[in-house]
Amino acid sequence: MDKSLVKFFELRDAATFIPVLCACIQLEALDEAESYLAGRAGFGRGNPFIYMFELTSDRGFWDPERWGTERTKLISHKYICEHWDELKSGDVVDVEYILGIRDEPKTSERYGEPHIFTLEELTELMEEEKNSKGPFEREYQQDISVFEMKAPGEA
């Protein structure tokens, strides 16, 4: 068992980036007082349990099923529990790759900043797509003007 008790991961999915911290608690490694407290909380000896905490909120669970229908967190947490020894702190956990949707796992965003489009760039891209004569030509239902930014309180 990997003795690292805390690891950070980059959870990735379709249009998703979630930084998390995972803490592995190995009951066999606990002293008498810690073992007593863990036992009183309902934890028994056996497999270690791994808490996963979102770094962008105050949410965290030790049971992956507690994420409910949040696919990215549910599948990532299960994967981290099953592959704890293989994973290094800072690794990307790519749900689309785990599910076989992608052939290759995504690389970390830390190796290239994601591009944040300006309103002008988005408008230009939409105009190019709208005027495209290629195989991906689309008909737009909305006027590009709906994307104009307005100051708070402006109608």
Residue frames as a rotation matrix with the C-alpha (Angstrom) as fourth column:
MET 1
0.577 0.817 0.000 0.00
0.817 -0.577 0.000 0.00
0.000 0.000 -1.000 0.00
ASP 2
-0.126 -0.555 0.822 1.29
0.464 -0.765 -0.445 3.45
0.877 0.326 0.354 -0.94
LYS 3
-0.238 -0.051 -0.970 2.11
0.971 -0.054 -0.235 5.21
-0.040 -0.997 0.062 2.32
SER 4
-0.936 -0.023 0.352 1.22
0.094 -0.978 0.187 8.64
0.340 0.208 0.917 0.90
LEU 5
-0.549 0.751 -0.367 -1.70
0.710 0.187 -0.679 9.82
-0.441 -0.633 -0.636 2.94
VAL 6
0.347 0.643 -0.683 -2.60
0.103 -0.750 -0.654 12.93
-0.932 0.157 -0.326 0.92
LYS 7
-0.658 -0.476 0.583 -2.64
0.642 0.049 0.765 13.41
-0.393 0.878 0.274 -2.84
PHE 8
-0.136 0.563 -0.815 -4.01
-0.379 -0.790 -0.482 16.12
-0.915 0.243 0.321 -5.13
PHE 9
-0.507 0.030 0.862 -5.73
0.692 0.610 0.386 15.24
-0.514 0.792 -0.330 -8.41
GLU 10
-0.697 0.318 -0.642 -7.09
-0.581 -0.775 0.248 17.05
-0.419 0.546 0.725 -11.46
LEU 11
-0.274 0.690 0.670 -10.48
0.439 0.710 -0.551 15.55
-0.856 0.143 -0.497 -12.29
ARG 12
-0.748 0.019 -0.664 -11.39
-0.552 -0.573 0.606 15.92
-0.369 0.820 0.438 -15.95
ASP 13
-0.234 0.739 0.631 -14.49
0.609 0.618 -0.498 15.11
-0.758 0.268 -0.595 -17.94
ALA 14
-0.137 0.257 0.957 -16.36
0.923 -0.316 0.218 16.67
0.358 0.913 -0.194 -20.84
ALA 15
0.040 0.082 0.996 -15.88
0.110 -0.991 0.077 20.44
0.993 0.106 -0.049 -20.38
THR 16
0.942 0.334 0.038 -14.96
-0.032 -0.024 0.999 19.80
0.335 -0.942 -0.012 -16.74
PHE 17
-0.216 -0.975 -0.053 -11.96
0.128 0.025 -0.991 20.61
0.968 -0.221 0.119 -14.52
ILE 18
0.827 0.477 0.297 -12.21
-0.254 -0.155 0.955 19.92
0.502 -0.865 -0.007 -10.77
PRO 19
-0.322 -0.947 0.007 -9.19
-0.385 0.125 -0.914 20.10
0.865 -0.297 -0.405 -8.43
VAL 20
0.803 0.596 -0.030 -9.48
-0.250 0.382 0.890 17.73
0.542 -0.707 0.455 -5.46
LEU 21
-0.377 -0.816 0.439 -7.52
-0.856 0.126 -0.502 16.64
0.354 -0.565 -0.746 -2.43
CYS 22
0.583 0.520 -0.625 -7.73
-0.250 0.846 0.471 13.00
0.773 -0.119 0.623 -1.36
ALA 23
-0.200 -0.580 0.790 -6.75
-0.971 0.007 -0.241 11.71
0.134 -0.815 -0.564 2.07
CYS 24
0.142 0.149 -0.979 -6.15
-0.203 0.972 0.119 7.99
0.969 0.182 0.168 2.50
ILE 25
0.076 -0.056 0.996 -6.78
-0.995 -0.063 0.072 6.64
0.058 -0.996 -0.060 5.97
GLN 26
-0.120 -0.238 -0.964 -5.23
-0.238 0.949 -0.205 3.25
0.964 0.205 -0.171 6.65
LEU 27
0.715 0.554 0.427 -6.82
-0.509 -0.007 0.861 1.92
0.480 -0.832 0.277 9.82
GLU 28
0.759 -0.472 -0.447 -3.98
0.574 0.810 0.119 -0.52
0.306 -0.347 0.886 10.47
ALA 29
-0.223 -0.913 0.342 -1.58
0.615 -0.404 -0.677 2.43
0.757 0.059 0.651 10.69
LEU 30
0.307 0.436 0.846 -3.58
-0.304 -0.798 0.521 4.23
0.902 -0.417 -0.112 13.39
ASP 31
-0.844 -0.528 0.093 -2.54
-0.223 0.187 -0.957 4.36
0.488 -0.828 -0.276 17.02
GLU 32
-0.733 0.551 -0.399 -4.88
0.680 0.622 -0.388 3.23
0.035 -0.556 -0.830 19.80
ALA 33
-0.438 0.572 -0.693 -6.68
0.159 -0.710 -0.686 6.57
-0.885 -0.410 0.220 20.23
GLU 34
-0.585 0.177 -0.791 -7.09
-0.763 -0.451 0.463 7.10
-0.275 0.875 0.399 16.46
SER 35
-0.880 0.225 -0.419 -8.29
-0.007 0.875 0.484 3.52
0.475 0.429 -0.768 16.00
TYR 36
-0.636 0.662 -0.396 -10.85
0.655 0.192 -0.731 3.99
-0.408 -0.724 -0.556 18.78
LEU 37
-0.373 0.481 -0.793 -12.19
-0.286 -0.873 -0.395 7.21
-0.883 0.079 0.463 17.22
ALA 38
-0.683 0.092 -0.725 -12.39
-0.719 0.090 0.689 5.67
0.129 0.992 0.005 13.73
GLY 39
-0.876 0.357 -0.323 -14.16
0.368 0.930 0.029 2.64
0.311 -0.094 -0.946 15.20
ARG 40
-0.504 0.704 -0.501 -16.68
0.442 -0.289 -0.849 4.85
-0.742 -0.649 -0.165 17.00
ALA 41
-0.348 0.338 -0.875 -17.38
-0.691 -0.723 -0.004 6.54
-0.634 0.603 0.485 13.65
GLY 42
0.648 0.723 0.241 -18.19
-0.433 0.609 -0.664 3.13
-0.627 0.326 0.707 12.17
PHE 43
0.429 -0.563 -0.707 -14.97
-0.799 0.129 -0.588 2.29
0.422 0.817 -0.394 10.38
GLY 44
0.863 -0.143 0.485 -13.61
-0.162 0.830 0.533 -1.22
-0.479 -0.539 0.693 10.76
ARG 45
-0.183 -0.980 0.080 -10.33
-0.362 0.143 0.921 -2.84
-0.914 0.140 -0.381 9.83
GLY 46
0.402 0.258 0.879 -9.78
0.648 0.597 -0.472 -3.86
-0.647 0.759 0.073 6.23
ASN 47
0.031 -0.356 0.934 -9.37
0.938 -0.312 -0.150 -1.75
0.345 0.881 0.324 3.15
PRO 48
-0.771 -0.301 -0.561 -8.29
0.482 -0.851 -0.207 1.85
-0.415 -0.430 0.802 3.63
PHE 49
0.411 0.881 0.234 -10.86
0.871 -0.303 -0.386 4.51
-0.269 0.363 -0.892 2.95
ILE 50
-0.694 -0.663 0.283 -10.20
0.720 -0.621 0.310 7.59
-0.030 0.419 0.908 0.87
TYR 51
0.257 0.692 -0.675 -11.83
0.530 -0.685 -0.500 10.92
-0.808 -0.229 -0.543 1.54
MET 52
-0.455 -0.346 0.820 -12.13
0.871 -0.362 0.331 13.15
0.182 0.866 0.466 -1.53
PHE 53
0.116 0.402 -0.908 -12.53
0.572 -0.775 -0.270 16.90
-0.812 -0.488 -0.320 -1.00
GLU 54
0.521 0.089 0.849 -13.32
0.772 -0.473 -0.424 19.49
0.364 0.877 -0.315 -3.67
LEU 55
-0.474 -0.773 -0.421 -10.76
0.869 -0.489 -0.080 22.28
-0.144 -0.404 0.903 -3.39
THR 56
-0.830 0.192 0.524 -13.29
0.100 -0.872 0.478 24.80
0.549 0.449 0.705 -4.68
SER 57
0.212 0.916 0.340 -15.94
-0.447 -0.218 0.867 24.13
0.869 -0.336 0.364 -2.03
ASP 58
-0.347 -0.289 0.892 -16.42
-0.938 0.121 -0.325 22.62
-0.014 -0.950 -0.313 1.41
ARG 59
0.709 0.705 -0.023 -17.72
-0.704 0.706 -0.076 19.26
-0.037 0.070 0.997 0.09
GLY 60
-0.448 -0.824 -0.346 -16.03
-0.805 0.540 -0.244 15.97
0.388 0.169 -0.906 0.71
PHE 61
0.690 0.683 0.239 -16.97
-0.724 0.649 0.234 12.32
0.005 -0.335 0.942 1.21
TRP 62
-0.425 -0.782 0.457 -15.24
-0.711 0.601 0.366 9.04
-0.560 -0.169 -0.811 2.02
ASP 63
-0.179 0.467 0.866 -17.94
0.381 0.844 -0.377 6.99
-0.907 0.262 -0.329 0.24
PRO 64
-0.966 -0.258 -0.025 -17.86
0.075 -0.373 0.925 7.54
-0.248 0.891 0.379 -3.54
GLU 65
-0.466 0.858 0.217 -21.59
0.822 0.329 0.464 6.78
0.327 0.395 -0.859 -3.77
ARG 66
-0.015 0.449 -0.893 -22.34
0.747 -0.589 -0.308 9.93
-0.665 -0.672 -0.326 -1.76
TRP 67
-0.837 -0.299 -0.459 -21.58
-0.065 -0.777 0.626 11.99
-0.544 0.554 0.631 -4.88
GLY 68
0.096 0.990 0.100 -24.89
-0.023 0.103 -0.994 10.65
-0.995 0.093 0.033 -6.23
THR 69
0.709 0.302 0.637 -25.45
0.589 0.244 -0.771 11.52
-0.388 0.922 -0.004 -9.87
GLU 70
0.690 -0.554 -0.466 -22.38
-0.598 -0.799 0.066 13.76
-0.408 0.233 -0.883 -10.15
ARG 71
0.986 -0.166 -0.023 -20.70
0.122 0.803 -0.583 11.54
0.116 0.572 0.812 -12.76
THR 72
0.370 -0.914 0.169 -17.27
-0.265 -0.278 -0.923 13.17
0.891 0.296 -0.345 -12.73
LYS 73
-0.139 -0.422 0.896 -16.85
-0.956 -0.179 -0.233 12.93
0.258 -0.889 -0.378 -8.96
LEU 74
0.659 0.476 0.582 -18.49
-0.625 0.777 0.072 9.52
-0.418 -0.411 0.810 -8.56
ILE 75
0.954 -0.290 -0.079 -16.42
0.168 0.731 -0.662 7.76
0.249 0.618 0.745 -11.22
SER 76
0.210 -0.924 0.319 -13.21
-0.361 -0.377 -0.853 9.60
0.909 0.064 -0.413 -10.33
HIS 77
0.102 -0.131 0.986 -13.55
-0.994 -0.038 0.098 8.79
0.025 -0.991 -0.135 -6.63
LYS 78
0.880 0.239 0.410 -14.15
-0.259 0.966 -0.007 5.09
-0.398 -0.100 0.912 -7.35
TYR 79
0.777 -0.627 -0.054 -11.16
0.169 0.291 -0.942 5.06
0.607 0.723 0.332 -9.73
ILE 80
0.071 -0.765 0.640 -8.91
-0.693 -0.499 -0.520 6.77
0.717 -0.406 -0.566 -7.17
CYS 81
0.410 0.148 0.900 -9.92
-0.843 0.438 0.312 4.22
-0.349 -0.887 0.304 -4.52
GLU 82
0.951 0.040 0.306 -9.15
0.059 0.950 -0.307 1.32
-0.303 0.310 0.901 -6.86
HIS 83
0.596 -0.739 0.314 -5.86
0.578 0.125 -0.806 2.77
0.557 0.662 0.502 -8.18
TRP 84
0.989 -0.147 0.026 -4.48
-0.124 -0.708 0.695 4.67
-0.084 -0.690 -0.718 -5.16
ASP 85
0.429 -0.885 0.179 -1.07
0.273 0.316 0.908 2.96
-0.861 -0.341 0.378 -5.30
GLU 86
0.016 -0.396 0.918 -0.63
0.985 0.164 0.053 3.67
-0.172 0.903 0.393 -9.03
LEU 87
0.648 0.359 0.672 -1.63
0.540 -0.838 -0.073 7.33
0.537 0.411 -0.737 -8.92
LYS 88
-0.499 -0.810 -0.309 0.78
0.852 -0.392 -0.348 10.14
0.161 -0.437 0.885 -8.08
SER 89
0.137 0.483 -0.865 -0.17
0.587 -0.743 -0.322 13.43
-0.798 -0.463 -0.385 -6.53
GLY 90
-0.319 -0.185 -0.930 -0.96
-0.436 -0.842 0.317 15.88
-0.842 0.506 0.188 -9.34
ASP 91
-0.901 -0.024 0.434 -2.17
0.317 0.648 0.693 13.20
-0.298 0.761 -0.576 -11.78
VAL 92
-0.534 0.774 -0.341 -5.12
-0.844 -0.459 0.278 13.75
0.059 0.437 0.898 -14.11
VAL 93
-0.711 0.469 0.525 -8.10
0.247 0.865 -0.437 11.44
-0.659 -0.181 -0.730 -13.55
ASP 94
-0.765 0.335 -0.550 -9.96
-0.638 -0.507 0.579 11.57
-0.086 0.794 0.602 -16.88
VAL 95
-0.212 0.794 0.570 -13.51
-0.327 0.492 -0.807 10.19
-0.921 -0.358 0.155 -16.68
GLU 96
0.612 0.441 -0.656 -13.99
-0.743 0.039 -0.668 10.11
-0.269 0.897 0.352 -20.45
TYR 97
-0.239 -0.782 -0.575 -10.85
-0.828 0.474 -0.301 7.95
0.508 0.404 -0.761 -20.74
ILE 98
-0.784 -0.005 0.621 -11.95
-0.473 0.652 -0.592 5.69
-0.402 -0.758 -0.513 -17.85
LEU 99
0.131 0.958 0.255 -15.31
-0.326 0.284 -0.902 5.15
-0.936 0.035 0.350 -19.59
GLY 100
-0.346 -0.358 0.867 -13.66
0.615 0.611 0.498 4.42
-0.708 0.706 0.009 -22.94
ILE 101
0.768 0.631 -0.105 -15.06
0.378 -0.581 -0.721 7.54
-0.516 0.514 -0.685 -24.61
ARG 102
0.674 -0.651 -0.350 -11.52
-0.737 -0.626 -0.253 8.79
-0.054 0.429 -0.902 -25.36
ASP 103
0.806 -0.455 -0.378 -8.59
0.220 0.824 -0.523 6.73
0.549 0.338 0.764 -26.63
GLU 104
-0.324 -0.944 -0.068 -6.01
0.576 -0.140 -0.805 8.81
0.750 -0.300 0.589 -24.78
PRO 105
0.272 0.409 -0.871 -6.27
0.944 -0.287 0.160 10.47
-0.185 -0.866 -0.464 -21.36
LYS 106
0.846 0.057 0.530 -6.29
0.190 -0.961 -0.201 14.26
0.498 0.270 -0.824 -21.24
THR 107
-0.273 -0.944 -0.186 -3.13
0.733 -0.079 -0.676 16.02
0.623 -0.322 0.713 -20.20
SER 108
-0.049 0.211 -0.976 -3.02
0.908 -0.398 -0.131 18.43
-0.416 -0.893 -0.172 -17.30
GLU 109
0.794 0.379 0.475 -4.14
0.535 -0.807 -0.250 21.98
0.288 0.452 -0.844 -17.92
ARG 110
0.711 -0.574 -0.407 -1.00
0.040 -0.544 0.838 23.07
-0.702 -0.612 -0.364 -16.06
TYR 111
-0.250 -0.833 0.494 1.00
0.627 0.249 0.738 22.27
-0.738 0.494 0.460 -19.22
GLY 112
-0.833 0.057 0.550 -0.93
0.426 -0.567 0.705 24.85
0.352 0.822 0.449 -21.19
GLU 113
-0.777 0.566 -0.275 -3.29
-0.102 -0.544 -0.833 27.46
-0.621 -0.619 0.481 -19.92
PRO 114
-0.167 0.788 0.593 -6.83
0.913 0.351 -0.209 26.99
-0.372 0.506 -0.778 -21.20
HIS 115
-0.895 -0.139 0.424 -7.78
0.347 -0.814 0.466 29.72
0.280 0.564 0.777 -23.64
ILE 116
-0.220 0.825 -0.521 -10.42
0.617 -0.296 -0.729 32.11
-0.756 -0.481 -0.444 -22.33
PHE 117
-0.404 0.122 0.906 -12.24
0.868 -0.260 0.423 33.57
0.288 0.958 -0.001 -25.32
THR 118
-0.866 0.183 -0.466 -13.13
0.000 -0.931 -0.365 37.26
-0.500 -0.316 0.806 -25.37
LEU 119
0.155 0.988 -0.019 -16.57
0.145 -0.042 -0.988 38.33
-0.977 0.151 -0.150 -26.54
GLU 120
0.282 -0.111 -0.953 -15.01
-0.833 -0.521 -0.186 39.63
-0.476 0.846 -0.239 -29.75
GLU 121
-0.769 -0.620 -0.154 -13.29
-0.623 0.676 0.394 36.28
-0.140 0.399 -0.906 -30.44
LEU 122
-0.592 0.627 0.507 -16.53
0.309 0.757 -0.576 34.36
-0.745 -0.184 -0.642 -29.81
THR 123
0.405 0.756 -0.514 -18.47
-0.196 -0.477 -0.856 36.68
-0.893 0.448 -0.045 -32.09
GLU 124
-0.064 -0.536 -0.842 -15.84
-0.967 -0.175 0.185 36.30
-0.247 0.826 -0.507 -34.81
LEU 125
-0.923 -0.291 0.251 -15.84
-0.254 0.953 0.168 32.50
-0.288 0.091 -0.953 -34.49
MET 126
-0.212 0.931 0.297 -19.63
0.341 0.355 -0.871 32.39
-0.916 -0.084 -0.392 -34.66
GLU 127
0.435 0.314 -0.844 -19.65
-0.586 -0.613 -0.530 34.63
-0.684 0.725 -0.082 -37.73
GLU 128
-0.512 -0.705 -0.491 -17.07
-0.849 0.325 0.418 32.41
-0.135 0.630 -0.765 -39.42
GLU 129
-0.861 0.236 0.451 -19.10
0.151 0.964 -0.218 29.32
-0.486 -0.119 -0.866 -38.62
LYS 130
0.111 0.976 -0.189 -22.34
0.099 -0.200 -0.975 30.99
-0.989 0.089 -0.119 -39.70
ASN 131
0.491 0.026 -0.871 -20.81
-0.748 -0.500 -0.436 31.98
-0.446 0.866 -0.226 -43.06
SER 132
-0.502 -0.745 0.440 -19.06
-0.458 0.660 0.596 28.65
-0.734 0.098 -0.672 -43.55
LYS 133
0.292 0.541 -0.788 -19.70
-0.955 0.216 -0.206 26.77
0.058 0.813 0.580 -46.75
GLY 134
-0.692 -0.682 -0.239 -18.06
-0.648 0.732 -0.212 23.60
0.320 0.008 -0.948 -45.40
PRO 135
-0.418 0.510 -0.752 -19.61
0.146 0.855 0.498 20.33
0.897 0.099 -0.432 -44.23
PHE 136
-0.583 0.159 -0.797 -20.28
0.811 0.173 -0.559 21.71
0.049 -0.972 -0.230 -40.74
GLU 137
-0.796 0.331 0.506 -22.50
-0.134 -0.913 0.386 24.55
0.590 0.239 0.771 -41.86
ARG 138
-0.597 0.607 -0.525 -25.17
0.791 0.337 -0.510 25.29
-0.133 -0.719 -0.682 -39.28
GLU 139
-0.115 0.638 0.761 -28.25
0.285 -0.713 0.641 27.42
0.952 0.291 -0.099 -39.16
TYR 140
-0.922 -0.245 -0.301 -28.39
0.359 -0.244 -0.901 29.64
0.148 -0.938 0.313 -36.11
GLN 141
0.021 0.995 -0.099 -31.70
0.907 0.022 0.421 30.27
0.421 -0.099 -0.902 -34.41
GLN 142
0.623 0.171 -0.764 -30.43
0.633 -0.684 0.363 33.26
-0.460 -0.709 -0.534 -32.44
ASP 143
0.792 -0.371 0.484 -28.91
0.063 -0.740 -0.670 36.53
0.607 0.561 -0.563 -33.48
ILE 144
-0.087 -0.927 -0.365 -25.32
0.721 0.194 -0.665 37.03
0.687 -0.321 0.652 -32.31
SER 145
-0.265 -0.011 0.964 -26.46
-0.300 -0.950 -0.093 40.20
0.916 -0.313 0.249 -30.54
VAL 146
0.813 0.579 -0.060 -27.79
-0.133 0.286 0.949 38.07
0.567 -0.763 0.310 -27.64
PHE 147
0.448 -0.730 -0.517 -24.14
0.853 0.522 0.002 37.62
0.269 -0.442 0.856 -26.65
GLU 148
-0.027 -0.428 0.904 -23.51
0.082 -0.902 -0.424 41.33
0.996 0.063 0.059 -26.17
MET 149
-0.438 -0.191 -0.879 -22.41
0.863 0.187 -0.470 42.09
0.254 -0.964 0.083 -22.65
LYS 150
0.285 0.582 0.761 -24.50
0.144 -0.811 0.567 44.55
0.948 -0.051 -0.315 -20.71
ALA 151
-0.760 -0.503 0.412 -23.68
-0.266 -0.338 -0.903 46.35
0.593 -0.795 0.123 -17.49
PRO 152
-0.695 0.522 -0.494 -25.62
0.719 0.524 -0.457 45.27
0.020 -0.673 -0.739 -14.39
GLY 153
-0.280 0.705 -0.652 -29.04
0.337 -0.564 -0.754 46.94
-0.899 -0.431 -0.080 -14.38
GLU 154
-0.689 0.010 -0.725 -29.00
-0.618 -0.532 0.579 47.61
-0.380 0.847 0.372 -18.13
ALA 155
0.327 0.874 0.358 -32.02
-0.372 0.468 -0.802 46.35
-0.869 0.129 0.478 -20.06
